[in-house]
């Protein structure tokens, strides 16, 4: 299936197709008045996905506030689900919002769709209870465009120490894990080792923490993240940052 994406024009007859598609999934997307659709269309904040016959495959509706794009709707036609429509819409949104700090959204924990956001490059930052009568738990997902700010500059790390990225298993070991490899991992915290290395994590650790069923473990682990320098996925490919913790243990004759 060939998929093309484009921001809606105003006025546009396509808006009626968007409204019709919304009605097919309104039980999940919730009530959204026609006037709000028109407002977003005027602002060109509705992205359409079309097939080779120019027929509607899906749409994405978002708003912009405080230098963030917030996704309100991501809706795919039933016949087009599992065909890459959602990814095409998200990729269009990424390209359209590069001047912003990033893209955010809330997704219910009991929706199967929650599994796709990590695949799209989003990070699960926190959870909260929704405002619905049922009080469903919502996860806030974030895609960062990587613009430097005062906080990222201030936390750029110690340039005189080798940066070592630890994976999720090692990270959890360092928080007090009790498995057979935890003693090896704990050796990374020795003062004389710390003088030479700086432990780092990537944004994927947020998703690993979010998968933890234990709420106390999630909270404790997120609090511990403030002690780690965070690298972007791009940096993981660099030899400077690609050493595993086991390589460092071997180098220092700890393992």
Residue frames relative to the residue before (quaternion, step in Angstrom):
aa qw qx qy qz dx dy dz
X 1.0000 0.0000 0.0000 0.0000 0.00 0.00 0.00
X 0.3001 -0.7414 0.5770 0.1651 3.55 -0.90 0.99
X 0.0889 -0.8076 0.5830 0.0055 3.58 -0.79 1.05
X 0.0277 -0.7635 0.6450 0.0185 3.55 -0.92 0.95
X 0.1830 -0.7820 0.5885 0.0930 3.56 -1.11 0.68
X 0.0687 0.7845 -0.6126 0.0669 3.56 -1.16 0.66
X 0.4839 -0.6244 0.5213 0.3229 3.55 -1.18 0.57
X 0.5297 -0.6477 0.4468 0.3165 3.55 -1.00 0.84
X 0.3530 -0.6976 0.5797 0.2295 3.55 -1.17 0.64
X 0.1896 -0.7674 0.5937 0.1505 3.58 -1.27 0.23
X 0.5088 -0.2926 -0.8008 0.1196 1.49 -1.55 1.98
X 0.1026 -0.8025 0.5871 0.0286 3.55 -1.19 0.55
X 0.4448 -0.6751 0.5219 0.2721 3.54 -1.02 0.83
X 0.5231 0.6494 -0.3998 0.3805 3.56 1.24 -0.35
X 0.5447 0.6361 -0.4061 0.3657 3.57 1.13 -0.53
X 0.6243 0.5347 -0.3469 0.4518 3.60 1.03 -0.70
X 0.6350 0.5148 -0.3248 0.4756 3.59 1.08 -0.68
X 0.6160 0.5335 -0.3353 0.4728 3.58 1.08 -0.75
X 0.6607 0.5077 -0.3029 0.4625 3.58 0.91 -0.93
X 0.6565 0.5107 -0.3118 0.4594 3.58 0.96 -0.84
X 0.6573 0.4966 -0.3113 0.4738 3.58 1.00 -0.81
X 0.6105 0.5492 -0.3440 0.4554 3.58 1.05 -0.75
X 0.6502 0.5316 -0.3266 0.4335 3.58 0.94 -0.85
X 0.6358 0.5370 -0.3420 0.4364 3.61 1.06 -0.63
X 0.7863 0.2561 -0.1257 0.5481 3.60 1.19 -0.48
X 0.2970 0.8039 -0.4788 0.1904 3.58 1.22 0.40
X 0.5689 0.5937 -0.3913 0.4133 3.62 1.14 -0.46
X 0.7131 0.4033 -0.2454 0.5182 3.58 1.16 -0.57
X 0.7204 0.4531 -0.2458 0.4640 3.57 0.94 -0.90
X 0.4191 -0.7191 0.4599 0.3093 3.59 1.15 -0.54
X 0.6759 -0.4912 0.3651 0.4106 3.54 -1.33 0.22
X 0.0798 0.7645 -0.6350 0.0775 3.56 -1.01 0.89
X 0.3475 -0.7882 0.4638 0.2070 3.63 -0.33 1.20
X 0.6476 -0.5320 0.3836 0.3878 3.55 -1.21 0.55
X 0.6323 0.5565 -0.3347 0.4224 3.57 0.98 -0.83
X 0.6424 0.5138 -0.3248 0.4668 3.57 1.06 -0.72
X 0.6109 0.5319 -0.3451 0.4741 3.59 1.06 -0.72
X 0.6660 0.5059 -0.3047 0.4557 3.57 0.91 -0.92
X 0.6302 0.5390 -0.3284 0.4522 3.58 1.02 -0.80
X 0.6871 0.4659 -0.2840 0.4798 3.58 0.93 -0.87
X 0.6170 0.5349 -0.3482 0.4604 3.59 1.09 -0.64
X 0.6347 0.5257 -0.3319 0.4589 3.61 0.97 -0.81
X 0.7051 0.4396 -0.2494 0.4974 3.57 1.07 -0.79
X 0.3857 -0.7351 0.4599 0.3151 3.59 1.35 -0.03
X 0.4346 0.6877 -0.4566 0.3601 3.55 1.02 0.87
X 0.5648 0.4775 -0.4343 0.5142 3.54 1.07 0.91
X 0.1483 -0.7843 0.5996 0.0578 3.57 -0.77 1.06
X 0.2244 -0.7887 0.5640 0.0975 3.57 -0.87 1.00
X 0.1855 -0.7294 0.6441 0.1363 3.54 -1.24 0.60
X 0.0532 -0.8172 0.5727 -0.0372 3.57 -0.72 1.14
X 0.3917 -0.7043 0.5334 0.2569 3.57 -1.15 0.58
X 0.7503 -0.4083 0.2717 0.4432 3.58 -1.32 -0.03
X 0.6811 0.4411 -0.2879 0.5087 3.60 1.23 -0.32
X 0.5092 -0.6792 0.3853 0.3620 3.56 1.33 0.30
X 0.4524 0.6678 -0.4623 0.3685 3.58 1.16 0.62
X 0.5748 -0.6385 0.4065 0.3109 3.55 -1.09 0.81
X 0.1576 -0.7875 0.5924 0.0634 3.54 -0.90 1.02
X 0.7760 -0.2167 0.1662 0.5685 3.58 1.13 -0.56
X 0.1699 -0.7738 0.5963 0.1296 3.54 -1.30 0.05
X 0.1886 -0.7310 0.6425 0.1316 3.52 -1.34 0.41
X 0.0978 -0.7849 0.6115 0.0232 3.57 -0.86 1.02
X 0.0474 0.8085 -0.5814 0.0779 3.56 -0.83 1.00
X 0.2333 -0.7351 0.6122 0.1743 3.53 -1.33 0.16
X 0.3028 -0.7407 0.5711 0.1832 3.56 -1.22 0.43
X 0.1771 0.7600 -0.6074 0.1486 3.56 -0.85 1.03
X 0.8534 0.0462 -0.0620 0.5155 3.56 -1.02 0.85
X 0.6704 -0.5351 0.2806 0.4307 3.55 0.94 1.00
X 0.6229 0.4916 -0.3597 0.4909 3.57 1.18 0.59
X 0.2945 -0.7004 0.6156 0.2092 3.56 -1.15 0.67
X 0.1070 -0.8047 0.5833 0.0288 3.57 -0.70 1.08
X 0.3277 -0.7576 0.5352 0.1795 3.57 -0.62 1.17
X 0.1904 -0.7866 0.5807 0.0880 3.57 -0.82 1.05
X 0.7978 0.0506 0.0018 0.6007 3.58 0.97 -0.90
X 0.0539 0.7186 -0.6933 -0.0090 3.53 -1.21 0.67
X 0.0738 0.8341 -0.5279 0.1422 3.54 -0.17 1.34
X 0.1054 -0.7916 0.6014 0.0233 3.57 -0.86 1.03
X 0.5167 -0.6303 0.4795 0.3254 3.57 -0.99 0.83
X 0.6080 -0.5963 0.3728 0.3686 3.63 -0.94 0.83
X 0.6846 0.5025 -0.2985 0.4355 3.61 0.93 -0.82
X 0.7300 0.4356 -0.2220 0.4775 3.57 1.23 -0.46
X 0.4416 0.7121 -0.4596 0.2944 3.61 1.21 0.02
X 0.7869 0.2684 -0.2376 0.5023 3.53 -1.01 0.89
X 0.6089 0.5745 -0.3424 0.4265 3.60 1.26 0.22
X 0.6413 -0.5545 0.3267 0.4177 3.61 1.22 0.21
X 0.3763 0.7475 -0.4759 0.2707 3.60 1.25 0.21
X 0.6616 0.5114 -0.3144 0.4494 3.59 0.85 -0.94
X 0.6536 0.5062 -0.3186 0.4638 3.59 0.90 -0.87
X 0.6464 0.5230 -0.3277 0.4486 3.62 0.93 -0.85
X 0.6580 0.5054 -0.3069 0.4663 3.59 0.98 -0.83
X 0.6618 0.4988 -0.3063 0.4684 3.58 0.95 -0.87
X 0.6513 0.5099 -0.3254 0.4583 3.60 0.93 -0.81
X 0.6131 0.5247 -0.3461 0.4785 3.60 1.06 -0.68
X 0.6557 0.5096 -0.3135 0.4605 3.58 0.94 -0.88
X 0.6174 0.5398 -0.3492 0.4533 3.60 0.98 -0.75
X 0.6848 0.4822 -0.2893 0.4636 3.57 0.90 -0.94
X 0.6939 0.4984 -0.2746 0.4412 3.58 1.03 -0.78
X 0.7657 0.3719 -0.1774 0.4939 3.60 1.18 -0.44
X 0.2684 0.8071 -0.4978 0.1697 3.60 1.15 0.42
X 0.6328 0.5329 -0.3410 0.4464 3.61 1.15 -0.45
X 0.6277 0.5291 -0.3321 0.4646 3.60 1.26 -0.28
X 0.6402 -0.5335 0.3791 0.4021 3.57 -1.27 0.25
X 0.7672 -0.2903 0.1949 0.5376 3.60 1.06 -0.60
X 0.4796 -0.6409 0.5281 0.2836 3.53 -1.41 -0.22
X 0.0463 -0.8128 0.5807 -0.0003 3.59 -0.88 0.93
X 0.0631 0.7796 -0.6228 0.0201 3.54 -1.28 0.35
X 0.3151 -0.7015 0.5992 0.2227 3.53 -1.33 0.35
X 0.0246 -0.7931 0.6085 -0.0088 3.58 -0.97 0.87
X 0.4886 -0.6738 0.4715 0.2914 3.54 -0.91 0.93
X 0.5268 -0.6585 0.4490 0.2953 3.55 -1.03 0.84
X 0.7033 0.4598 -0.2791 0.4649 3.61 1.11 -0.52
X 0.5473 0.5813 -0.4138 0.4373 3.61 1.26 0.23
X 0.5131 -0.6426 0.4753 0.3128 3.58 -0.99 0.83
X 0.5729 0.6250 -0.3707 0.3791 3.60 1.14 -0.62
X 0.5369 0.6462 -0.4161 0.3479 3.61 1.14 -0.43
X 0.6224 0.5723 -0.3462 0.4063 3.59 1.13 -0.51
X 0.6558 0.5526 -0.3289 0.3954 3.61 1.09 -0.54
X 0.5873 0.6353 -0.3881 0.3174 3.60 1.04 -0.63
X 0.6252 0.5153 -0.3486 0.4712 3.59 1.00 -0.67
X 0.6335 0.5282 -0.3265 0.4616 3.61 1.06 -0.73
X 0.6836 0.4653 -0.2775 0.4891 3.57 1.16 -0.57
X 0.6212 -0.5833 0.3302 0.4059 3.59 1.27 0.12
X 0.5045 0.6490 -0.4249 0.3792 3.58 1.26 0.25
X 0.3000 -0.7421 0.5794 0.1534 3.53 -1.28 0.53
X 0.3665 -0.7142 0.5530 0.2231 3.59 -0.93 0.92
X 0.1690 -0.8409 0.5103 0.0629 3.59 -0.33 1.23
X 0.7947 -0.1695 0.1329 0.5675 3.61 0.90 -0.80
X 0.3298 -0.7154 0.5763 0.2176 3.53 -1.35 0.18
X 0.0032 0.7729 -0.6342 -0.0210 3.52 -1.29 0.43
X 0.5165 -0.6100 0.4917 0.3454 3.57 -1.27 0.29
X 0.4338 -0.7236 0.4811 0.2383 3.56 -0.83 1.03
X 0.5743 -0.6198 0.4292 0.3193 3.55 -1.30 0.29
X 0.4583 0.6879 -0.4607 0.3233 3.60 1.21 -0.05
X 0.6679 -0.5105 0.3589 0.4056 3.55 -1.25 0.39
X 0.6793 0.4912 -0.2822 0.4666 3.58 1.10 -0.70
X 0.3351 -0.7870 0.4671 0.2239 3.59 1.25 -0.27
X 0.1464 0.8188 -0.5402 0.1279 3.58 0.93 0.87
X 0.4761 -0.6634 0.5017 0.2856 3.55 -1.17 0.68
X 0.1611 -0.7931 0.5848 0.0551 3.56 -0.91 1.00
X 0.2286 -0.7395 0.6154 0.1488 3.55 -1.11 0.73
X 0.2841 -0.7367 0.5866 0.1801 3.57 -0.96 0.87
X 0.1278 -0.7916 0.5971 0.0214 3.56 -0.72 1.20
X 0.0965 -0.8167 0.5689 -0.0086 3.56 -0.97 0.93
X 0.1014 -0.7409 0.6604 0.0684 3.54 -1.11 0.84
X 0.2002 -0.8149 0.5384 0.0772 3.56 -0.57 1.17
X 0.3774 -0.7382 0.5166 0.2140 3.58 -0.90 0.94
X 0.5023 -0.7281 0.3770 0.2744 3.56 1.27 0.07
X 0.3561 0.7216 -0.5219 0.2830 3.59 1.11 0.52
X 0.4492 -0.6879 0.4878 0.2952 3.63 -0.86 0.84
X 0.0193 -0.7683 0.6393 0.0236 3.54 -1.16 0.67
X 0.7441 -0.4014 0.2704 0.4605 3.57 -1.28 0.01
X 0.6598 0.5110 -0.3186 0.4495 3.58 1.03 -0.75
X 0.6792 0.4790 -0.3075 0.4634 3.60 0.92 -0.83
X 0.6305 0.5191 -0.3368 0.4686 3.58 1.08 -0.68
X 0.6718 0.5029 -0.2983 0.4547 3.56 0.95 -0.90
X 0.7526 0.3695 -0.2046 0.5052 3.60 1.10 -0.64
X 0.2883 0.8070 -0.4772 0.1945 3.57 1.17 0.54
X 0.5676 -0.6628 0.3548 0.3356 3.57 1.25 0.08
X 0.5873 -0.5557 0.4664 0.3588 3.50 -1.40 0.03
X 0.2745 -0.8086 0.5008 0.1414 3.59 -0.34 1.24
X 0.6349 0.5487 -0.3343 0.4290 3.60 1.22 -0.18
X 0.6900 0.4188 -0.2828 0.5182 3.59 1.25 -0.10
X 0.5370 -0.6101 0.4773 0.3341 3.55 -1.17 0.65
X 0.3051 -0.7581 0.5488 0.1762 3.57 -0.85 0.96
X 0.0865 -0.8016 0.5914 -0.0112 3.56 -0.78 1.12
X 0.2641 -0.7685 0.5650 0.1431 3.56 -0.65 1.13
X 0.1826 -0.7755 0.5971 0.0936 3.57 -0.84 1.00
X 0.4142 -0.6997 0.5181 0.2651 3.56 -1.06 0.72
X 0.7457 -0.4250 0.2695 0.4367 3.55 -1.32 0.12
X 0.6353 0.5424 -0.3436 0.4293 3.62 0.95 -0.81
X 0.6748 0.4756 -0.2921 0.4828 3.57 0.93 -0.91
X 0.6185 0.5518 -0.3459 0.4396 3.58 0.97 -0.83
X 0.6949 0.4574 -0.2841 0.4767 3.59 0.85 -0.93
X 0.5743 0.5658 -0.3760 0.4569 3.61 1.12 -0.59
X 0.6988 0.4907 -0.2690 0.4455 3.56 0.91 -0.97
X 0.6470 0.4813 -0.3226 0.4957 3.57 1.27 -0.20
X 0.7083 -0.4595 0.2579 0.4698 3.58 1.26 0.26
X 0.2608 0.7938 -0.5084 0.2082 3.56 1.16 0.57
X 0.2581 -0.7768 0.5620 0.1190 3.57 -1.15 0.62
X 0.4062 0.6792 -0.5299 0.3047 3.60 0.54 1.10
X 0.7242 -0.4814 0.2732 0.4112 3.56 -1.25 0.25
X 0.7033 0.4485 -0.2763 0.4773 3.61 1.19 -0.37
X 0.4535 0.7342 -0.4373 0.2532 3.57 1.23 -0.17
X 0.6096 0.5515 -0.3660 0.4362 3.62 1.05 -0.63
X 0.6328 0.5160 -0.3328 0.4718 3.59 1.00 -0.77
X 0.6609 0.5086 -0.3079 0.4580 3.56 0.93 -0.88
X 0.6560 0.5335 -0.3149 0.4312 3.59 0.93 -0.89
X 0.5540 0.6157 -0.3912 0.4013 3.58 1.19 -0.49
X 0.5694 0.6041 -0.3802 0.4078 3.59 1.17 -0.46
X 0.6660 0.5141 -0.2974 0.4514 3.60 1.22 -0.43
X 0.4110 0.7127 -0.4759 0.3109 3.58 1.23 -0.02
X 0.5941 -0.6161 0.3814 0.3492 3.58 -0.94 0.88
X 0.7061 0.4713 -0.2861 0.4444 3.59 0.86 -0.91
X 0.6138 0.5019 -0.3485 0.4999 3.59 1.22 -0.41
X 0.6531 0.5350 -0.3079 0.4387 3.57 0.96 -0.90
X 0.5865 0.5810 -0.3684 0.4275 3.58 1.19 -0.49
X 0.7484 0.3954 -0.2039 0.4919 3.59 1.19 -0.52
X 0.7926 0.2564 -0.1270 0.5385 3.60 1.12 -0.51
X 0.1979 -0.7277 0.6384 0.1542 3.52 -1.33 0.37
X 0.3492 -0.7593 0.5130 0.1959 3.58 -0.60 1.14
X 0.0814 -0.8050 0.5876 -0.0094 3.55 -0.92 1.00
X 0.1512 -0.7420 0.6407 0.1267 3.54 -1.31 0.37
X 0.3513 -0.6842 0.5801 0.2683 3.57 -1.30 0.23
X 0.6980 -0.4836 0.3164 0.4228 3.56 -1.26 0.25
X 0.5421 0.6333 -0.4088 0.3714 3.63 1.15 -0.42
X 0.5493 0.6140 -0.4103 0.3911 3.61 1.15 -0.44
X 0.5784 0.5722 -0.3812 0.4390 3.62 1.12 -0.56
X 0.6683 0.4909 -0.3014 0.4707 3.58 0.99 -0.82
X 0.6205 0.5329 -0.3377 0.4658 3.58 1.07 -0.73
X 0.6538 0.4990 -0.3095 0.4773 3.58 0.98 -0.85
X 0.6504 0.5303 -0.3232 0.4374 3.59 0.93 -0.84
X 0.6429 0.5333 -0.3248 0.4436 3.62 1.12 -0.58
X 0.5307 0.6375 -0.4092 0.3802 3.57 1.22 -0.33
X 0.4143 -0.7329 0.4880 0.2303 3.58 -0.82 0.99
X 0.6522 0.5259 -0.3004 0.4558 3.57 1.16 -0.65
X 0.3920 -0.7515 0.4852 0.2148 3.59 -0.51 1.19
X 0.6446 0.5186 -0.3232 0.4594 3.60 1.01 -0.78
X 0.6326 0.5227 -0.3263 0.4691 3.58 1.05 -0.78
X 0.6335 0.5255 -0.3371 0.4571 3.60 0.97 -0.82
X 0.6808 0.4936 -0.2944 0.4541 3.57 0.86 -0.96
X 0.6674 0.5068 -0.2985 0.4568 3.57 0.93 -0.92
X 0.6735 0.5031 -0.2952 0.4539 3.55 0.95 -0.88
X 0.6573 0.5018 -0.3195 0.4627 3.59 0.96 -0.81
X 0.6212 0.5300 -0.3429 0.4643 3.57 1.07 -0.69
X 0.6574 0.5274 -0.3050 0.4435 3.57 1.05 -0.77
X 0.5531 0.6465 -0.3876 0.3548 3.61 1.14 -0.52
X 0.5730 0.6050 -0.3890 0.3927 3.59 1.12 -0.51
X 0.6619 0.5102 -0.3065 0.4557 3.60 1.20 -0.40
X 0.6839 0.4672 -0.2726 0.4896 3.59 1.28 -0.05
X 0.4168 -0.6639 0.5600 0.2681 3.51 -1.12 0.75
X 0.2555 -0.7943 0.5364 0.1270 3.59 -0.88 0.93
X 0.1817 -0.7786 0.5963 0.0718 3.51 -0.92 1.03
X 0.4682 -0.6331 0.5274 0.3190 3.57 -1.23 0.46
X 0.6586 -0.5144 0.3523 0.4213 3.62 -1.15 0.43
X 0.5838 0.5934 -0.3800 0.4033 3.62 1.06 -0.68
X 0.6704 0.5250 -0.3048 0.4266 3.57 0.97 -0.86
X 0.5714 0.6128 -0.3888 0.3832 3.58 1.14 -0.48
X 0.6517 0.5277 -0.3215 0.4398 3.59 1.15 -0.52
X 0.5830 0.5934 -0.3722 0.4117 3.57 1.22 -0.31
X 0.5401 -0.6323 0.4414 0.3371 3.63 -0.94 0.82
X 0.5837 0.5977 -0.3722 0.4043 3.57 1.13 -0.62
X 0.7952 0.3100 -0.1308 0.5045 3.57 1.04 -0.76
X 0.5924 0.6481 -0.3444 0.3323 3.58 1.21 -0.21
X 0.4592 0.6880 -0.4663 0.3136 3.64 1.17 -0.07
X 0.3466 -0.7209 0.5573 0.2229 3.57 -0.90 0.89
X 0.6431 -0.5203 0.3754 0.4180 3.55 -1.23 0.33
X 0.6257 0.5422 -0.3588 0.4311 3.63 1.04 -0.63
X 0.6125 0.5342 -0.3507 0.4652 3.59 1.08 -0.65
X 0.6610 0.4940 -0.3146 0.4691 3.58 0.99 -0.79
X 0.6295 0.5221 -0.3444 0.4610 3.57 0.97 -0.76
X 0.6527 0.5015 -0.3186 0.4701 3.58 0.97 -0.80
X 0.6364 0.5421 -0.3319 0.4369 3.58 0.96 -0.84
X 0.7461 0.3615 -0.1999 0.5222 3.57 1.03 -0.81
X 0.4469 -0.7246 0.4289 0.3022 3.62 1.32 0.26
X 0.3624 0.7415 -0.4854 0.2886 3.55 1.01 0.87
X 0.6896 0.5055 -0.2940 0.4272 3.58 0.98 -0.83
